[in-house]
Amino acid sequence: MEQTERIIEMERCLDRASQAVMRLSAALDEYAEAQDALRQLSDYYGSEQWKQDFAADSASLLPQDLKRGVLSEDAVWNLLEDIRDLKGRMAELVTHHPK
């Protein structure tokens, strides 16, 4: 590869990596801001209050038009599993980060 082509290619790499880092930084900021909501959700899931809400939903005591994804047995669990998976991916990326 000649010098000019190499520099053009490296500029593409710089642009791509810079954009990815900016998007990741913004996503991490958003994730950091969601920590309180995630704690509340994690505490609620499986609690006595959740069980009461789940039972009320099962008995059709809640409004039909109420959004109730939080009462599904999978939605919160899947979210918490996704977070665990992402933490593992991030740890792996950090471990294999170029110097």
C-alpha beads as a LAMMPS data file, in Angstrom:
LAMMPS data file: protein, C-alpha beads

99 atoms
98 bonds

1 atom types
1 bond types

-500.0 500.0 xlo xhi
-500.0 500.0 ylo yhi
-500.0 500.0 zlo zhi

Masses

1 110.0

Atoms # bond

1 1 1 0.000 0.000 0.000
2 1 1 1.430 3.315 -0.927
3 1 1 1.769 6.159 1.536
4 1 1 -1.275 8.151 0.389
5 1 1 -3.521 5.061 0.416
6 1 1 -2.260 4.116 3.868
7 1 1 -3.013 7.583 5.241
8 1 1 -6.501 7.549 3.677
9 1 1 -7.173 4.111 5.174
10 1 1 -5.917 5.196 8.606
11 1 1 -8.147 8.294 8.439
12 1 1 -11.115 5.963 7.809
13 1 1 -10.074 3.907 10.821
14 1 1 -9.770 7.046 12.954
15 1 1 -13.187 8.315 11.863
16 1 1 -14.877 4.956 12.459
17 1 1 -13.260 4.444 15.856
18 1 1 -13.939 8.033 16.949
19 1 1 -17.622 7.754 16.063
20 1 1 -17.918 4.412 17.850
21 1 1 -16.267 5.806 20.986
22 1 1 -18.576 8.844 20.996
23 1 1 -21.681 6.617 20.649
24 1 1 -20.426 4.267 23.362
25 1 1 -19.724 7.185 25.677
26 1 1 -23.244 8.537 25.149
27 1 1 -24.728 5.081 25.750
28 1 1 -22.699 4.677 28.945
29 1 1 -23.912 8.089 30.133
30 1 1 -27.506 7.018 29.498
31 1 1 -26.905 3.683 31.256
32 1 1 -25.370 5.481 34.255
33 1 1 -28.425 7.706 34.482
34 1 1 -30.682 4.609 34.490
35 1 1 -28.976 2.985 37.500
36 1 1 -31.584 4.150 40.009
37 1 1 -34.395 2.838 37.800
38 1 1 -32.562 -0.479 37.393
39 1 1 -32.107 -0.798 41.174
40 1 1 -35.771 -0.082 41.778
41 1 1 -36.805 -2.600 39.143
42 1 1 -34.448 -5.257 40.483
43 1 1 -35.744 -4.739 44.032
44 1 1 -39.367 -4.863 42.854
45 1 1 -38.966 -8.023 40.763
46 1 1 -39.799 -11.031 42.930
47 1 1 -40.728 -8.890 45.956
48 1 1 -43.941 -9.340 47.915
49 1 1 -45.286 -6.217 46.238
50 1 1 -44.551 -7.683 42.791
51 1 1 -46.245 -10.951 43.791
52 1 1 -49.341 -9.044 44.923
53 1 1 -49.385 -7.047 41.681
54 1 1 -48.907 -10.247 39.665
55 1 1 -51.781 -11.933 41.523
56 1 1 -54.026 -8.914 40.940
57 1 1 -53.201 -9.060 37.239
58 1 1 -53.883 -12.804 37.115
59 1 1 -57.263 -12.188 38.779
60 1 1 -58.060 -9.497 36.156
61 1 1 -58.246 -6.809 38.842
62 1 1 -56.086 -4.338 36.930
63 1 1 -57.283 -2.058 34.105
64 1 1 -57.181 -3.836 30.750
65 1 1 -55.297 -0.960 29.103
66 1 1 -52.569 -0.851 31.791
67 1 1 -49.098 -1.509 30.417
68 1 1 -47.908 -4.509 32.442
69 1 1 -44.682 -5.825 30.943
70 1 1 -43.111 -5.524 34.384
71 1 1 -45.537 -8.211 35.592
72 1 1 -44.463 -10.743 33.001
73 1 1 -42.132 -13.308 34.447
74 1 1 -39.679 -12.908 31.581
75 1 1 -39.360 -9.188 30.774
76 1 1 -37.451 -8.103 33.888
77 1 1 -35.482 -11.354 34.092
78 1 1 -34.412 -10.990 30.452
79 1 1 -33.381 -7.370 31.019
80 1 1 -31.262 -8.328 34.037
81 1 1 -29.683 -11.187 32.052
82 1 1 -28.953 -8.803 29.172
83 1 1 -27.176 -6.501 31.638
84 1 1 -25.056 -9.416 32.942
85 1 1 -24.170 -10.374 29.367
86 1 1 -23.226 -6.798 28.479
87 1 1 -21.015 -6.532 31.549
88 1 1 -19.214 -9.678 30.413
89 1 1 -18.807 -8.323 26.895
90 1 1 -17.445 -5.030 28.208
91 1 1 -14.993 -6.820 30.484
92 1 1 -13.805 -8.931 27.559
93 1 1 -13.359 -5.861 25.358
94 1 1 -11.384 -4.088 28.066
95 1 1 -9.167 -7.144 28.506
96 1 1 -8.438 -7.321 24.778
97 1 1 -8.177 -3.558 24.240
98 1 1 -5.320 -2.516 21.949
99 1 1 -2.557 -0.645 23.743

Bonds

1 1 1 2
2 1 2 3
3 1 3 4
4 1 4 5
5 1 5 6
6 1 6 7
7 1 7 8
8 1 8 9
9 1 9 10
10 1 10 11
11 1 11 12
12 1 12 13
13 1 13 14
14 1 14 15
15 1 15 16
16 1 16 17
17 1 17 18
18 1 18 19
19 1 19 20
20 1 20 21
21 1 21 22
22 1 22 23
23 1 23 24
24 1 24 25
25 1 25 26
26 1 26 27
27 1 27 28
28 1 28 29
29 1 29 30
30 1 30 31
31 1 31 32
32 1 32 33
33 1 33 34
34 1 34 35
35 1 35 36
36 1 36 37
37 1 37 38
38 1 38 39
39 1 39 40
40 1 40 41
41 1 41 42
42 1 42 43
43 1 43 44
44 1 44 45
45 1 45 46
46 1 46 47
47 1 47 48
48 1 48 49
49 1 49 50
50 1 50 51
51 1 51 52
52 1 52 53
53 1 53 54
54 1 54 55
55 1 55 56
56 1 56 57
57 1 57 58
58 1 58 59
59 1 59 60
60 1 60 61
61 1 61 62
62 1 62 63
63 1 63 64
64 1 64 65
65 1 65 66
66 1 66 67
67 1 67 68
68 1 68 69
69 1 69 70
70 1 70 71
71 1 71 72
72 1 72 73
73 1 73 74
74 1 74 75
75 1 75 76
76 1 76 77
77 1 77 78
78 1 78 79
79 1 79 80
80 1 80 81
81 1 81 82
82 1 82 83
83 1 83 84
84 1 84 85
85 1 85 86
86 1 86 87
87 1 87 88
88 1 88 89
89 1 89 90
90 1 90 91
91 1 91 92
92 1 92 93
93 1 93 94
94 1 94 95
95 1 95 96
96 1 96 97
97 1 97 98
98 1 98 99
